[in-house]
Amino acid sequence: MPIYEYECGSCGRTFELLVSRSKATSNPPCEHCGSEETERIMSGFFGRSSSGGGDTASVGSSCAGCTASSCAGCVR
Ligand SMILES: [Zn+2]
């Protein structure tokens, strides 16, 4: 289950919550003040999948002979 971060519109504080997929659309009450004016914040791991994947993971580790981001241009 993903951990979502919420920001409270009433007290302005943030809190993290483990949310099952069926509850992801409804806002939980703020754990600081109990207000339900909470808004989900997109935290780090969300943006990672939109970049296409794999282009940064292979940097540096797959080819010691060149500094290119992939070994397509490195003939060995
Ligand atoms: Zn609050």
N, CA, C, O and the ligand as a Tripos MOL2 file, in Angstrom:
@<TRIPOS>MOLECULE
protein
  305   303    77     0     0
PROTEIN
NO_CHARGES

@<TRIPOS>ATOM
      1 N           0.8430   -1.2100    0.0000 N.3       1 MET1
      2 CA          0.0000    0.0000    0.0000 C.3       1 MET1
      3 C           0.8700    1.2480    0.0000 C.2       1 MET1
      4 O           1.8750    1.3150    0.7070 O.2       1 MET1
      5 N           0.4860    2.2120   -0.7780 N.am      2 PRO2
      6 CA          1.2940    3.4360   -0.8390 C.3       2 PRO2
      7 C           1.0620    4.3220    0.3800 C.2       2 PRO2
      8 O           0.0000    4.2970    1.0020 O.2       2 PRO2
      9 N           2.0670    5.0880    0.6920 N.am      3 ILE3
     10 CA          1.9290    6.0850    1.7470 C.3       3 ILE3
     11 C           1.6960    7.4300    1.0850 C.2       3 ILE3
     12 O           2.5000    7.8820    0.2700 O.2       3 ILE3
     13 N           0.5970    8.0620    1.4400 N.am      4 TYR4
     14 CA          0.2880    9.3680    0.8810 C.3       4 TYR4
     15 C           0.5620   10.4390    1.9230 C.2       4 TYR4
     16 O           0.4650   10.2120    3.1290 O.2       4 TYR4
     17 N           0.9060   11.6070    1.4180 N.am      5 GLU5
     18 CA          1.1030   12.7300    2.3160 C.3       5 GLU5
     19 C          -0.0530   13.6910    2.1230 C.2       5 GLU5
     20 O          -0.4360   13.9980    0.9940 O.2       5 GLU5
     21 N          -0.5940   14.1550    3.2050 N.am      6 TYR6
     22 CA         -1.7240   15.0640    3.1510 C.3       6 TYR6
     23 C          -1.3680   16.3840    3.8080 C.2       6 TYR6
     24 O          -0.5820   16.4500    4.7530 O.2       6 TYR6
     25 N          -1.9740   17.4280    3.2730 N.am      7 GLU7
     26 CA         -1.8370   18.7280    3.9110 C.3       7 GLU7
     27 C          -3.2060   19.1750    4.3760 C.2       7 GLU7
     28 O          -4.1900   19.0810    3.6420 O.2       7 GLU7
     29 N          -3.2560   19.6580    5.5910 N.am      8 CYS8
     30 CA         -4.5210   20.0930    6.1600 C.3       8 CYS8
     31 C          -4.7910   21.5430    5.7780 C.2       8 CYS8
     32 O          -3.9500   22.4190    5.9790 O.2       8 CYS8
     33 N          -5.9770   21.7820    5.2270 N.am      9 GLY9
     34 CA         -6.3310   23.1450    4.8420 C.3       9 GLY9
     35 C          -6.7700   23.9830    6.0180 C.2       9 GLY9
     36 O          -6.9320   25.1960    5.8890 O.2       9 GLY9
     37 N          -6.9650   23.3630    7.1530 N.am     10 SER10
     38 CA         -7.4210   24.0990    8.3210 C.3      10 SER10
     39 C          -6.2610   24.5550    9.2020 C.2      10 SER10
     40 O          -6.1890   25.7230    9.5830 O.2      10 SER10
     41 N          -5.3690   23.6470    9.5200 N.am     11 CYS11
     42 CA         -4.2460   24.0120   10.3970 C.3      11 CYS11
     43 C          -2.9350   24.1040    9.6280 C.2      11 CYS11
     44 O          -1.9280   24.5590   10.1720 O.2      11 CYS11
     45 N          -2.9370   23.6710    8.3550 N.am     12 GLY12
     46 CA         -1.7640   23.8410    7.5170 C.3      12 GLY12
     47 C          -0.6630   22.8290    7.7420 C.2      12 GLY12
     48 O           0.3910   22.9110    7.1110 O.2      12 GLY12
     49 N          -0.8870   21.8870    8.6210 N.am     13 ARG13
     50 CA          0.1530   20.9000    8.8870 C.3      13 ARG13
     51 C          -0.0010   19.7210    7.9360 C.2      13 ARG13
     52 O          -1.0520   19.5190    7.3280 O.2      13 ARG13
     53 N           1.0670   18.9570    7.8270 N.am     14 THR14
     54 CA          1.0530   17.7990    6.9380 C.3      14 THR14
     55 C           1.1840   16.5230    7.7550 C.2      14 THR14
     56 O           1.7450   16.5170    8.8500 O.2      14 THR14
     57 N           0.6630   15.4650    7.2050 N.am     15 PHE15
     58 CA          0.8190   14.1640    7.8460 C.3      15 PHE15
     59 C           0.8010   13.0780    6.7850 C.2      15 PHE15
     60 O           0.2570   13.2570    5.6950 O.2      15 PHE15
     61 N           1.3990   11.9630    7.1230 N.am     16 GLU16
     62 CA          1.4610   10.8480    6.1920 C.3      16 GLU16
     63 C           0.5040    9.7620    6.6390 C.2      16 GLU16
     64 O           0.2750    9.5480    7.8300 O.2      16 GLU16
     65 N          -0.0480    9.0860    5.6440 N.am     17 LEU17
     66 CA         -1.0270    8.0580    5.9590 C.3      17 LEU17
     67 C          -0.9080    6.9140    4.9700 C.2      17 LEU17
     68 O          -0.7440    7.1130    3.7660 O.2      17 LEU17
     69 N          -0.9930    5.7370    5.5060 N.am     18 LEU18
     70 CA         -1.0230    4.5530    4.6630 C.3      18 LEU18
     71 C          -2.4520    4.3560    4.1790 C.2      18 LEU18
     72 O          -3.3650    4.1590    4.9800 O.2      18 LEU18
     73 N          -2.6390    4.4090    2.8660 N.am     19 VAL19
     74 CA         -3.9890    4.4000    2.3270 C.3      19 VAL19
     75 C          -4.1620    3.2140    1.3840 C.2      19 VAL19
     76 O          -3.3730    3.0140    0.4610 O.2      19 VAL19
     77 N          -5.1760    2.4590    1.6300 N.am     20 SER20
     78 CA         -5.4970    1.3960    0.6840 C.3      20 SER20
     79 C          -6.1510    1.9870   -0.5600 C.2      20 SER20
     80 O          -6.6760    3.1000   -0.5250 O.2      20 SER20
     81 N          -6.1160    1.2560   -1.6290 N.am     21 ARG21
     82 CA         -6.5430    1.8320   -2.9010 C.3      21 ARG21
     83 C          -8.0150    2.2490   -2.8740 C.2      21 ARG21
     84 O          -8.3960    3.2320   -3.5090 O.2      21 ARG21
     85 N          -8.8270    1.5130   -2.1510 N.am     22 SER22
     86 CA        -10.2580    1.8300   -2.1270 C.3      22 SER22
     87 C         -10.5480    3.1200   -1.3660 C.2      22 SER22
     88 O         -11.5930    3.7400   -1.5650 O.2      22 SER22
     89 N          -9.6200    3.5260   -0.4930 N.am     23 LYS23
     90 CA         -9.8420    4.7410    0.2900 C.3      23 LYS23
     91 C          -9.0920    5.9420   -0.2660 C.2      23 LYS23
     92 O          -9.1660    7.0370    0.2930 O.2      23 LYS23
     93 N          -8.3710    5.7420   -1.3630 N.am     24 ALA24
     94 CA         -7.4690    6.7790   -1.8470 C.3      24 ALA24
     95 C          -8.1900    8.0280   -2.3280 C.2      24 ALA24
     96 O          -7.5970    9.1060   -2.3780 O.2      24 ALA24
     97 N          -9.4430    7.8970   -2.6780 N.am     25 THR25
     98 CA        -10.1470    9.0550   -3.2210 C.3      25 THR25
     99 C         -10.7660    9.9320   -2.1450 C.2      25 THR25
    100 O         -11.0370   11.1080   -2.3870 O.2      25 THR25
    101 N         -10.9900    9.3830   -0.9720 N.am     26 SER26
    102 CA        -11.5910   10.1910    0.0860 C.3      26 SER26
    103 C         -10.5210   10.7440    1.0100 C.2      26 SER26
    104 O          -9.5130   10.0930    1.2850 O.2      26 SER26
    105 N         -10.7600   11.9460    1.4770 N.am     27 ASN27
    106 CA         -9.7630   12.5790    2.3200 C.3      27 ASN27
    107 C          -9.9430   12.1740    3.7790 C.2      27 ASN27
    108 O         -11.0460   12.2460    4.3220 O.2      27 ASN27
    109 N          -8.8630   11.7540    4.4000 N.am     28 PRO28
    110 CA         -8.9370   11.3970    5.8110 C.3      28 PRO28
    111 C          -8.9410   12.6490    6.6710 C.2      28 PRO28
    112 O          -8.4560   13.6930    6.2370 O.2      28 PRO28
    113 N          -9.4680   12.5670    7.8570 N.am     29 PRO29
    114 CA         -9.4120   13.7210    8.7520 C.3      29 PRO29
    115 C          -7.9850   13.9920    9.2070 C.2      29 PRO29
    116 O          -7.1770   13.0780    9.3760 O.2      29 PRO29
    117 N          -7.7050   15.2600    9.3980 N.am     30 CYS30
    118 CA         -6.3740   15.6720    9.8580 C.3      30 CYS30
    119 C          -6.0880   15.0620   11.2230 C.2      30 CYS30
    120 O          -6.9190   15.0990   12.1300 O.2      30 CYS30
    121 N          -4.8940   14.5030   11.3430 N.am     31 GLU31
    122 CA         -4.5760   13.8660   12.6160 C.3      31 GLU31
    123 C          -4.1390   14.8820   13.6770 C.2      31 GLU31
    124 O          -3.9400   14.5280   14.8390 O.2      31 GLU31
    125 N          -3.9950   16.1200   13.2750 N.am     32 HIS32
    126 CA         -3.6070   17.1550   14.2330 C.3      32 HIS32
    127 C          -4.8260   17.8730   14.8000 C.2      32 HIS32
    128 O          -4.9100   18.1140   16.0040 O.2      32 HIS32
    129 N          -5.7720   18.2140   13.9240 N.am     33 CYS33
    130 CA         -6.9060   19.0080   14.3900 C.3      33 CYS33
    131 C          -8.2480   18.3650   14.0720 C.2      33 CYS33
    132 O          -9.2820   18.8460   14.5340 O.2      33 CYS33
    133 N          -8.2510   17.2840   13.2910 N.am     34 GLY34
    134 CA         -9.4920   16.5820   13.0230 C.3      34 GLY34
    135 C         -10.2880   17.1390   11.8650 C.2      34 GLY34
    136 O         -11.3400   16.5960   11.5280 O.2      34 GLY34
    137 N          -9.8170   18.2070   11.2440 N.am     35 SER35
    138 CA        -10.5230   18.7800   10.1130 C.3      35 SER35
    139 C         -10.4810   17.8440    8.9110 C.2      35 SER35
    140 O          -9.5020   17.1270    8.7070 O.2      35 SER35
    141 N         -11.5240   17.8550    8.1350 N.am     36 GLU36
    142 CA        -11.5330   17.0220    6.9400 C.3      36 GLU36
    143 C         -11.1670   17.8100    5.6900 C.2      36 GLU36
    144 O         -11.3140   17.3110    4.5740 O.2      36 GLU36
    145 N         -10.6990   19.0140    5.8680 N.am     37 GLU37
    146 CA        -10.2320   19.8030    4.7320 C.3      37 GLU37
    147 C          -8.7930   19.4460    4.4080 C.2      37 GLU37
    148 O          -7.8980   20.2900    4.4590 O.2      37 GLU37
    149 N          -8.5930   18.1960    4.0770 N.am     38 THR38
    150 CA         -7.2360   17.7570    3.7830 C.3      38 THR38
    151 C          -7.0780   17.5360    2.2940 C.2      38 THR38
    152 O          -8.0300   17.2220    1.5800 O.2      38 THR38
    153 N          -5.8540   17.7100    1.8510 N.am     39 GLU39
    154 CA         -5.5710   17.5850    0.4250 C.3      39 GLU39
    155 C          -4.3550   16.7050    0.2320 C.2      39 GLU39
    156 O          -3.3490   16.8710    0.9220 O.2      39 GLU39
    157 N          -4.4360   15.7900   -0.6820 N.am     40 ARG40
    158 CA         -3.3270   14.8860   -0.8860 C.3      40 ARG40
    159 C          -2.1990   15.5550   -1.6450 C.2      40 ARG40
    160 O          -2.4260   16.2300   -2.6500 O.2      40 ARG40
    161 N          -0.9980   15.3660   -1.1640 N.am     41 ILE41
    162 CA          0.1810   15.9320   -1.8120 C.3      41 ILE41
    163 C           0.8750   14.8370   -2.5920 C.2      41 ILE41
    164 O           1.0610   13.7250   -2.0970 O.2      41 ILE41
    165 N           1.2520   15.1580   -3.8100 N.am     42 MET42
    166 CA          2.0240   14.2050   -4.5850 C.3      42 MET42
    167 C           3.4690   14.2240   -4.0970 C.2      42 MET42
    168 O           4.1690   15.2240   -4.2530 O.2      42 MET42
    169 N           3.8980   13.1510   -3.5280 N.am     43 SER43
    170 CA          5.2580   13.1050   -3.0280 C.3      43 SER43
    171 C           6.1510   12.3550   -4.0050 C.2      43 SER43
    172 O           5.6840   11.7760   -4.9850 O.2      43 SER43
    173 N           7.4310   12.3810   -3.7170 N.am     44 GLY44
    174 CA          8.4890   11.9700   -4.6270 C.3      44 GLY44
    175 C           8.2650   10.7840   -5.5410 C.2      44 GLY44
    176 O           8.4810   10.8860   -6.7480 O.2      44 GLY44
    177 N           7.8430    9.6740   -4.9940 N.am     45 PHE45
    178 CA          7.8430    8.4770   -5.8090 C.3      45 PHE45
    179 C           6.8070    8.4910   -6.9200 C.2      45 PHE45
    180 O           6.8180    7.6180   -7.7880 O.2      45 PHE45
    181 N           5.9240    9.4590   -6.9030 N.am     46 PHE46
    182 CA          4.8870    9.4960   -7.9180 C.3      46 PHE46
    183 C           5.4200    9.9160   -9.2790 C.2      46 PHE46
    184 O           5.0140    9.3580  -10.2980 O.2      46 PHE46
    185 N           6.3220   10.8880   -9.3110 N.am     47 GLY47
    186 CA          6.7840   11.4230  -10.5740 C.3      47 GLY47
    187 C           7.7540   10.5240  -11.2970 C.2      47 GLY47
    188 O           8.0570   10.7470  -12.4690 O.2      47 GLY47
    189 N           8.2440    9.5120  -10.6130 N.am     48 ARG48
    190 CA          9.3240    8.7340  -11.1740 C.3      48 ARG48
    191 C           8.8910    7.9180  -12.4000 C.2      48 ARG48
    192 O           9.6590    7.7500  -13.3470 O.2      48 ARG48
    193 N           7.6640    7.4210  -12.3670 N.am     49 SER49
    194 CA          7.2470    6.5200  -13.4340 C.3      49 SER49
    195 C           6.9140    7.2620  -14.7320 C.2      49 SER49
    196 O           6.8110    6.6390  -15.7890 O.2      49 SER49
    197 N           6.7440    8.5800  -14.6620 N.am     50 SER50
    198 CA          6.3440    9.3230  -15.8470 C.3      50 SER50
    199 C           7.5090    9.6480  -16.7720 C.2      50 SER50
    200 O           7.2920   10.1150  -17.8900 O.2      50 SER50
    201 N           8.7310    9.4130  -16.3300 N.am     51 SER51
    202 CA          9.8890    9.7990  -17.1260 C.3      51 SER51
    203 C          10.2280    8.7620  -18.1930 C.2      51 SER51
    204 O          11.1610    8.9610  -18.9700 O.2      51 SER51
    205 N           9.4980    7.6820  -18.2390 N.am     52 GLY52
    206 CA          9.7460    6.6790  -19.2510 C.3      52 GLY52
    207 C          10.4860    5.4590  -18.7310 C.2      52 GLY52
    208 O          10.3470    4.3560  -19.2600 O.2      52 GLY52
    209 N          11.2590    5.6700  -17.7070 N.am     53 GLY53
    210 CA         11.8680    4.5470  -17.0170 C.3      53 GLY53
    211 C          13.1740    4.0820  -17.6160 C.2      53 GLY53
    212 O          13.3150    4.0050  -18.8370 O.2      53 GLY53
    213 N          14.1110    3.7790  -16.7750 N.am     54 GLY54
    214 CA         15.3320    3.1240  -17.2120 C.3      54 GLY54
    215 C          16.4340    4.0450  -17.6570 C.2      54 GLY54
    216 O          17.5850    3.6150  -17.7340 O.2      54 GLY54
    217 N          16.1360    5.3030  -17.9580 N.am     55 ASP55
    218 CA         17.1930    6.1510  -18.5130 C.3      55 ASP55
    219 C          18.1890    6.5970  -17.4550 C.2      55 ASP55
    220 O          19.3530    6.8480  -17.7670 O.2      55 ASP55
    221 N          17.7530    6.6990  -16.2210 N.am     56 THR56
    222 CA         18.6750    7.1210  -15.1840 C.3      56 THR56
    223 C          19.2490    5.9410  -14.4110 C.2      56 THR56
    224 O          20.3050    6.0540  -13.7880 O.2      56 THR56
    225 N          18.5620    4.8250  -14.4530 N.am     57 ALA57
    226 CA         18.9970    3.6890  -13.6430 C.3      57 ALA57
    227 C          20.2740    3.0620  -14.1740 C.2      57 ALA57
    228 O          21.0270    2.4470  -13.4200 O.2      57 ALA57
    229 N          20.5230    3.2170  -15.4880 N.am     58 SER58
    230 CA         21.6660    2.5440  -16.0740 C.3      58 SER58
    231 C          22.9180    3.4080  -16.0850 C.2      58 SER58
    232 O          23.9840    2.9450  -16.4900 O.2      58 SER58
    233 N          22.8040    4.6370  -15.6530 N.am     59 VAL59
    234 CA         23.9410    5.5440  -15.7080 C.3      59 VAL59
    235 C          25.0460    5.0790  -14.7650 C.2      59 VAL59
    236 O          24.8250    4.8580  -13.5750 O.2      59 VAL59
    237 N          26.2240    4.9400  -15.3270 N.am     60 GLY60
    238 CA         27.3850    4.7020  -14.4980 C.3      60 GLY60
    239 C          27.6560    3.2490  -14.1680 C.2      60 GLY60
    240 O          28.8130    2.8780  -13.9650 O.2      60 GLY60
    241 N          26.6510    2.4300  -14.1080 N.am     61 SER61
    242 CA         26.8830    1.0830  -13.6170 C.3      61 SER61
    243 C          27.1090    0.0610  -14.7240 C.2      61 SER61
    244 O          27.7980   -0.9380  -14.5190 O.2      61 SER61
    245 N          26.5280    0.3100  -15.9050 N.am     62 SER62
    246 CA         26.5700   -0.7340  -16.9130 C.3      62 SER62
    247 C          27.8340   -0.6960  -17.7560 C.2      62 SER62
    248 O          28.2450   -1.7290  -18.2850 O.2      62 SER62
    249 N          28.4570    0.4580  -17.8960 N.am     63 CYS63
    250 CA         29.6230    0.5670  -18.7560 C.3      63 CYS63
    251 C          30.7330    1.3390  -18.0660 C.2      63 CYS63
    252 O          30.5660    2.5220  -17.7680 O.2      63 CYS63
    253 N          31.8330    0.7120  -17.8120 N.am     64 ALA64
    254 CA         32.9610    1.3820  -17.1820 C.3      64 ALA64
    255 C          33.8670    2.0580  -18.1960 C.2      64 ALA64
    256 O          34.7250    2.8570  -17.8210 O.2      64 ALA64
    257 N          33.6860    1.7470  -19.4930 N.am     65 GLY65
    258 CA         34.5800    2.2380  -20.5260 C.3      65 GLY65
    259 C          34.1820    3.5760  -21.1030 C.2      65 GLY65
    260 O          35.0020    4.2230  -21.7550 O.2      65 GLY65
    261 N          32.9750    4.0110  -20.8930 N.am     66 CYS66
    262 CA         32.5470    5.2920  -21.4020 C.3      66 CYS66
    263 C          31.6150    5.9590  -20.4070 C.2      66 CYS66
    264 O          31.1070    5.3240  -19.4820 O.2      66 CYS66
    265 N          31.4030    7.2420  -20.6120 N.am     67 THR67
    266 CA         30.5540    7.9780  -19.6840 C.3      67 THR67
    267 C          29.1930    8.2800  -20.2780 C.2      67 THR67
    268 O          28.4330    9.0760  -19.7270 O.2      67 THR67
    269 N          28.8820    7.6440  -21.4060 N.am     68 ALA68
    270 CA         27.5690    7.8620  -22.0080 C.3      68 ALA68
    271 C          26.4830    7.2720  -21.1310 C.2      68 ALA68
    272 O          26.7200    6.3950  -20.3000 O.2      68 ALA68
    273 N          25.2910    7.7830  -21.3450 N.am     69 SER69
    274 CA         24.1920    7.3210  -20.5230 C.3      69 SER69
    275 C          23.7340    5.9310  -20.9050 C.2      69 SER69
    276 O          23.0560    5.2590  -20.1280 O.2      69 SER69
    277 N          24.1010    5.4970  -22.1010 N.am     70 SER70
    278 CA         23.8600    4.1030  -22.4740 C.3      70 SER70
    279 C          25.0480    3.6060  -23.2800 C.2      70 SER70
    280 O          25.8740    4.3940  -23.7410 O.2      70 SER70
    281 N          25.1260    2.3060  -23.4430 N.am     71 CYS71
    282 CA         26.2550    1.7400  -24.1540 C.3      71 CYS71
    283 C          25.9920    1.5510  -25.6400 C.2      71 CYS71
    284 O          26.6920    0.7910  -26.3100 O.2      71 CYS71
    285 N          24.9710    2.2520  -26.1600 N.am     72 ALA72
    286 CA         24.6430    2.1110  -27.5700 C.3      72 ALA72
    287 C          25.7800    2.6220  -28.4530 C.2      72 ALA72
    288 O          25.9930    2.1110  -29.5520 O.2      72 ALA72
    289 N          26.5090    3.6280  -27.9730 N.am     73 GLY73
    290 CA         27.5890    4.1910  -28.7800 C.3      73 GLY73
    291 C          28.9560    3.6820  -28.3650 C.2      73 GLY73
    292 O          29.9760    4.1730  -28.8470 O.2      73 GLY73
    293 N          28.9830    2.7240  -27.4970 N.am     74 CYS74
    294 CA         30.2480    2.2190  -26.9710 C.3      74 CYS74
    295 C          30.4940    0.8270  -27.5030 C.2      74 CYS74
    296 O          29.9050   -0.1410  -27.0220 O.2      74 CYS74
    297 N          31.3720    0.7170  -28.5060 N.am     75 VAL75
    298 CA         31.5970   -0.5710  -29.1470 C.3      75 VAL75
    299 C          32.7770   -1.2710  -28.4760 C.2      75 VAL75
    300 O          33.9060   -0.7810  -28.5170 O.2      75 VAL75
    301 N          32.5090   -2.4050  -27.8680 N.am     76 ARG76
    302 CA         33.5590   -3.1380  -27.2090 C.3      76 ARG76
    303 C          33.5160   -4.6150  -27.5430 C.2      76 ARG76
    304 O          34.3480   -5.3830  -27.0590 O.2      76 ARG76
    305 ZN         -5.3680   20.0870   10.7100 Zn       77 ZN77
@<TRIPOS>BOND
     1     1     2 1
     2     2     3 1
     3     3     4 2
     4     3     5 am
     5     5     6 1
     6     6     7 1
     7     7     8 2
     8     7     9 am
     9     9    10 1
    10    10    11 1
    11    11    12 2
    12    11    13 am
    13    13    14 1
    14    14    15 1
    15    15    16 2
    16    15    17 am
    17    17    18 1
    18    18    19 1
    19    19    20 2
    20    19    21 am
    21    21    22 1
    22    22    23 1
    23    23    24 2
    24    23    25 am
    25    25    26 1
    26    26    27 1
    27    27    28 2
    28    27    29 am
    29    29    30 1
    30    30    31 1
    31    31    32 2
    32    31    33 am
    33    33    34 1
    34    34    35 1
    35    35    36 2
    36    35    37 am
    37    37    38 1
    38    38    39 1
    39    39    40 2
    40    39    41 am
    41    41    42 1
    42    42    43 1
    43    43    44 2
    44    43    45 am
    45    45    46 1
    46    46    47 1
    47    47    48 2
    48    47    49 am
    49    49    50 1
    50    50    51 1
    51    51    52 2
    52    51    53 am
    53    53    54 1
    54    54    55 1
    55    55    56 2
    56    55    57 am
    57    57    58 1
    58    58    59 1
    59    59    60 2
    60    59    61 am
    61    61    62 1
    62    62    63 1
    63    63    64 2
    64    63    65 am
    65    65    66 1
    66    66    67 1
    67    67    68 2
    68    67    69 am
    69    69    70 1
    70    70    71 1
    71    71    72 2
    72    71    73 am
    73    73    74 1
    74    74    75 1
    75    75    76 2
    76    75    77 am
    77    77    78 1
    78    78    79 1
    79    79    80 2
    80    79    81 am
    81    81    82 1
    82    82    83 1
    83    83    84 2
    84    83    85 am
    85    85    86 1
    86    86    87 1
    87    87    88 2
    88    87    89 am
    89    89    90 1
    90    90    91 1
    91    91    92 2
    92    91    93 am
    93    93    94 1
    94    94    95 1
    95    95    96 2
    96    95    97 am
    97    97    98 1
    98    98    99 1
    99    99   100 2
   100    99   101 am
   101   101   102 1
   102   102   103 1
   103   103   104 2
   104   103   105 am
   105   105   106 1
   106   106   107 1
   107   107   108 2
   108   107   109 am
   109   109   110 1
   110   110   111 1
   111   111   112 2
   112   111   113 am
   113   113   114 1
   114   114   115 1
   115   115   116 2
   116   115   117 am
   117   117   118 1
   118   118   119 1
   119   119   120 2
   120   119   121 am
   121   121   122 1
   122   122   123 1
   123   123   124 2
   124   123   125 am
   125   125   126 1
   126   126   127 1
   127   127   128 2
   128   127   129 am
   129   129   130 1
   130   130   131 1
   131   131   132 2
   132   131   133 am
   133   133   134 1
   134   134   135 1
   135   135   136 2
   136   135   137 am
   137   137   138 1
   138   138   139 1
   139   139   140 2
   140   139   141 am
   141   141   142 1
   142   142   143 1
   143   143   144 2
   144   143   145 am
   145   145   146 1
   146   146   147 1
   147   147   148 2
   148   147   149 am
   149   149   150 1
   150   150   151 1
   151   151   152 2
   152   151   153 am
   153   153   154 1
   154   154   155 1
   155   155   156 2
   156   155   157 am
   157   157   158 1
   158   158   159 1
   159   159   160 2
   160   159   161 am
   161   161   162 1
   162   162   163 1
   163   163   164 2
   164   163   165 am
   165   165   166 1
   166   166   167 1
   167   167   168 2
   168   167   169 am
   169   169   170 1
   170   170   171 1
   171   171   172 2
   172   171   173 am
   173   173   174 1
   174   174   175 1
   175   175   176 2
   176   175   177 am
   177   177   178 1
   178   178   179 1
   179   179   180 2
   180   179   181 am
   181   181   182 1
   182   182   183 1
   183   183   184 2
   184   183   185 am
   185   185   186 1
   186   186   187 1
   187   187   188 2
   188   187   189 am
   189   189   190 1
   190   190   191 1
   191   191   192 2
   192   191   193 am
   193   193   194 1
   194   194   195 1
   195   195   196 2
   196   195   197 am
   197   197   198 1
   198   198   199 1
   199   199   200 2
   200   199   201 am
   201   201   202 1
   202   202   203 1
   203   203   204 2
   204   203   205 am
   205   205   206 1
   206   206   207 1
   207   207   208 2
   208   207   209 am
   209   209   210 1
   210   210   211 1
   211   211   212 2
   212   211   213 am
   213   213   214 1
   214   214   215 1
   215   215   216 2
   216   215   217 am
   217   217   218 1
   218   218   219 1
   219   219   220 2
   220   219   221 am
   221   221   222 1
   222   222   223 1
   223   223   224 2
   224   223   225 am
   225   225   226 1
   226   226   227 1
   227   227   228 2
   228   227   229 am
   229   229   230 1
   230   230   231 1
   231   231   232 2
   232   231   233 am
   233   233   234 1
   234   234   235 1
   235   235   236 2
   236   235   237 am
   237   237   238 1
   238   238   239 1
   239   239   240 2
   240   239   241 am
   241   241   242 1
   242   242   243 1
   243   243   244 2
   244   243   245 am
   245   245   246 1
   246   246   247 1
   247   247   248 2
   248   247   249 am
   249   249   250 1
   250   250   251 1
   251   251   252 2
   252   251   253 am
   253   253   254 1
   254   254   255 1
   255   255   256 2
   256   255   257 am
   257   257   258 1
   258   258   259 1
   259   259   260 2
   260   259   261 am
   261   261   262 1
   262   262   263 1
   263   263   264 2
   264   263   265 am
   265   265   266 1
   266   266   267 1
   267   267   268 2
   268   267   269 am
   269   269   270 1
   270   270   271 1
   271   271   272 2
   272   271   273 am
   273   273   274 1
   274   274   275 1
   275   275   276 2
   276   275   277 am
   277   277   278 1
   278   278   279 1
   279   279   280 2
   280   279   281 am
   281   281   282 1
   282   282   283 1
   283   283   284 2
   284   283   285 am
   285   285   286 1
   286   286   287 1
   287   287   288 2
   288   287   289 am
   289   289   290 1
   290   290   291 1
   291   291   292 2
   292   291   293 am
   293   293   294 1
   294   294   295 1
   295   295   296 2
   296   295   297 am
   297   297   298 1
   298   298   299 1
   299   299   300 2
   300   299   301 am
   301   301   302 1
   302   302   303 1
   303   303   304 2
@<TRIPOS>SUBSTRUCTURE
     1 MET1         2 RESIDUE 1 A MET
     2 PRO2         6 RESIDUE 1 A PRO
     3 ILE3        10 RESIDUE 1 A ILE
     4 TYR4        14 RESIDUE 1 A TYR
     5 GLU5        18 RESIDUE 1 A GLU
     6 TYR6        22 RESIDUE 1 A TYR
     7 GLU7        26 RESIDUE 1 A GLU
     8 CYS8        30 RESIDUE 1 A CYS
     9 GLY9        34 RESIDUE 1 A GLY
    10 SER10       38 RESIDUE 1 A SER
    11 CYS11       42 RESIDUE 1 A CYS
    12 GLY12       46 RESIDUE 1 A GLY
    13 ARG13       50 RESIDUE 1 A ARG
    14 THR14       54 RESIDUE 1 A THR
    15 PHE15       58 RESIDUE 1 A PHE
    16 GLU16       62 RESIDUE 1 A GLU
    17 LEU17       66 RESIDUE 1 A LEU
    18 LEU18       70 RESIDUE 1 A LEU
    19 VAL19       74 RESIDUE 1 A VAL
    20 SER20       78 RESIDUE 1 A SER
    21 ARG21       82 RESIDUE 1 A ARG
    22 SER22       86 RESIDUE 1 A SER
    23 LYS23       90 RESIDUE 1 A LYS
    24 ALA24       94 RESIDUE 1 A ALA
    25 THR25       98 RESIDUE 1 A THR
    26 SER26      102 RESIDUE 1 A SER
    27 ASN27      106 RESIDUE 1 A ASN
    28 PRO28      110 RESIDUE 1 A PRO
    29 PRO29      114 RESIDUE 1 A PRO
    30 CYS30      118 RESIDUE 1 A CYS
    31 GLU31      122 RESIDUE 1 A GLU
    32 HIS32      126 RESIDUE 1 A HIS
    33 CYS33      130 RESIDUE 1 A CYS
    34 GLY34      134 RESIDUE 1 A GLY
    35 SER35      138 RESIDUE 1 A SER
    36 GLU36      142 RESIDUE 1 A GLU
    37 GLU37      146 RESIDUE 1 A GLU
    38 THR38      150 RESIDUE 1 A THR
    39 GLU39      154 RESIDUE 1 A GLU
    40 ARG40      158 RESIDUE 1 A ARG
    41 ILE41      162 RESIDUE 1 A ILE
    42 MET42      166 RESIDUE 1 A MET
    43 SER43      170 RESIDUE 1 A SER
    44 GLY44      174 RESIDUE 1 A GLY
    45 PHE45      178 RESIDUE 1 A PHE
    46 PHE46      182 RESIDUE 1 A PHE
    47 GLY47      186 RESIDUE 1 A GLY
    48 ARG48      190 RESIDUE 1 A ARG
    49 SER49      194 RESIDUE 1 A SER
    50 SER50      198 RESIDUE 1 A SER
    51 SER51      202 RESIDUE 1 A SER
    52 GLY52      206 RESIDUE 1 A GLY
    53 GLY53      210 RESIDUE 1 A GLY
    54 GLY54      214 RESIDUE 1 A GLY
    55 ASP55      218 RESIDUE 1 A ASP
    56 THR56      222 RESIDUE 1 A THR
    57 ALA57      226 RESIDUE 1 A ALA
    58 SER58      230 RESIDUE 1 A SER
    59 VAL59      234 RESIDUE 1 A VAL
    60 GLY60      238 RESIDUE 1 A GLY
    61 SER61      242 RESIDUE 1 A SER
    62 SER62      246 RESIDUE 1 A SER
    63 CYS63      250 RESIDUE 1 A CYS
    64 ALA64      254 RESIDUE 1 A ALA
    65 GLY65      258 RESIDUE 1 A GLY
    66 CYS66      262 RESIDUE 1 A CYS
    67 THR67      266 RESIDUE 1 A THR
    68 ALA68      270 RESIDUE 1 A ALA
    69 SER69      274 RESIDUE 1 A SER
    70 SER70      278 RESIDUE 1 A SER
    71 CYS71      282 RESIDUE 1 A CYS
    72 ALA72      286 RESIDUE 1 A ALA
    73 GLY73      290 RESIDUE 1 A GLY
    74 CYS74      294 RESIDUE 1 A CYS
    75 VAL75      298 RESIDUE 1 A VAL
    76 ARG76      302 RESIDUE 1 A ARG
    77 ZN77       305 GROUP 0 **** ****
